[in-house]
Amino acid sequence: KADQTRVFAEVRPFCQSALDGYRVCVFAYGQTGSGKTYTMLGPREAKRPGDAGILQRALGLVFDGAAALEREQGWSFELHVEMLEIYLDKVYDLLADAGGGGAAPKQLAVRDTGGTVAVDGLQRRRVRTADDADAVLRAASARRHTAATKSNATSSRSHCLFALHVSGTNGVDQRQGVLNLVDLAGSERLPAPGGRGPPPPAPR
């Protein structure tokens, strides 16, 4: 059984690549109750630094790395975040009015632009510190569709995608990296009864 530190050590190079200007993606996939959301986000109330999930550790890595490049090599960075969920084949913006009185997530339209997919109206917020980004994204993640199963009292019933956009320049070169972290809905193939809640969407 791997702890959070060992898990992040496996994906750390991908997080660094986003700061270097690459587009990277990390998926968490598994059965309901196997700990996918915990691995990505950590516990709802982290009591120990070792509890931090991939998201918090990745934010710290990228922000610290960007600050070092700004201080030592004259780079300038801007970081923005997006967060959406896919539930029953519908796409919702989890950042729209996040923390604004419990309003339901906003449903968005998806377009095929020929070679890529665009989500119309998806909010992108600038964040200036890792703590700022973590607070915004925790408020957003609390708005995901969940339901109780015998395996997990708050099972995530949707796919959730977090994106950290990293833009940097030193006056000569530019970097445009993206770190995508995806927490997929739980697989229902459990040997014990009671794993089912409202059906999650099939991965696509």
Long-range contacts (C-beta under 8 A, 24 or more apart in sequence): 3-50, 4-39, 4-42, 4-50, 4-51, 4-52, 4-53, 4-54, 4-57, 5-50, 7-39, 7-54, 8-54, 8-57, 8-58, 11-54, 11-58, 12-57, 12-61, 14-179, 15-57, 15-58, 15-61, 15-62, 15-179, 16-61, 16-65, 17-177, 18-62, 18-164, 18-166, 18-177, 18-178, 18-179, 19-61, 19-62, 19-65, 19-66, 19-69, 19-166, 19-168, 19-175, 19-177, 20-175, 20-177, 21-166, 21-168, 21-174, 21-175, 21-176, 21-177, 22-177, 23-177, 23-178, 23-180, 24-177, 24-178, 24-179, 24-180, 25-180, 25-181, 25-182, 26-54, 26-179, 26-180, 26-181, 26-182, 27-182, 27-184, 28-54, 28-181, 28-182, 28-183, 28-184, 29-184, 29-187, 29-203, 30-186, 30-187, 31-151, 31-186, 31-187, 31-188, 31-189, 31-190, 31-195, 32-149, 32-151, 32-152, 32-155, 32-186, 32-187, 32-188, 32-190, 32-195, 32-197, 33-149, 33-151, 33-152, 33-155, 33-186, 33-195, 34-186, 36-156, 36-183, 36-184, 36-186, 37-156, 37-183, 40-162, 40-181, 40-183, 41-137, 41-138, 41-141, 41-183, 54-181, 55-134, 55-137, 55-162, 55-181, 56-130, 56-134, 58-164, 58-179, 58-181, 59-130, 59-133, 59-134, 59-164, 60-130, 62-130, 62-164, 62-166, 62-179, 63-129, 63-130, 63-133, 64-130, 66-166, 66-168, 69-168, 73-170, 74-170, 74-171, 75-168, 75-169, 75-170, 76-168, 76-169, 76-170, 77-166, 77-167, 77-168, 78-126, 78-167, 78-168, 79-126, 79-127, 79-128, 79-133, 79-164, 79-165, 79-166, 79-167, 80-124, 80-125, 80-126, 80-127, 80-164, 80-165, 80-167, 81-124, 81-125, 81-127, 81-133, 81-136, 81-137, 81-162, 81-163, 81-164, 81-165, 82-122, 82-123, 82-124, 82-125, 82-161, 82-162, 82-163, 82-165, 83-137, 83-140, 83-141, 83-160, 83-161, 83-162, 83-163, 84-108, 84-119, 84-122, 84-160, 84-161, 85-144, 85-145, 85-158, 85-159, 85-160, 85-161, 86-158, 86-159, 86-160, 86-161, 86-201, 87-145, 87-157, 87-158, 87-159, 87-201, 88-199, 88-201, 89-201, 91-119, 92-158, 93-119, 93-121, 93-122, 93-123, 94-140, 94-141, 94-143, 94-144, 94-160, 95-122, 95-123, 95-124, 95-125, 95-136, 95-140, 96-123, 98-136, 98-139, 98-140, 98-143, 99-139, 104-143, 105-143, 124-165, 133-164, 137-162, 145-198, 147-197, 147-198, 148-197, 149-194, 149-195, 149-196, 149-197, 150-192, 150-193, 150-194, 150-195, 151-190, 151-192, 151-194, 151-195, 152-186, 155-186, 155-197, 156-183, 156-185, 156-186, 156-200, 157-185, 157-197, 157-198, 157-199, 157-200, 158-185, 158-200, 158-201, 159-183, 159-184, 159-185, 159-200, 159-201, 159-203
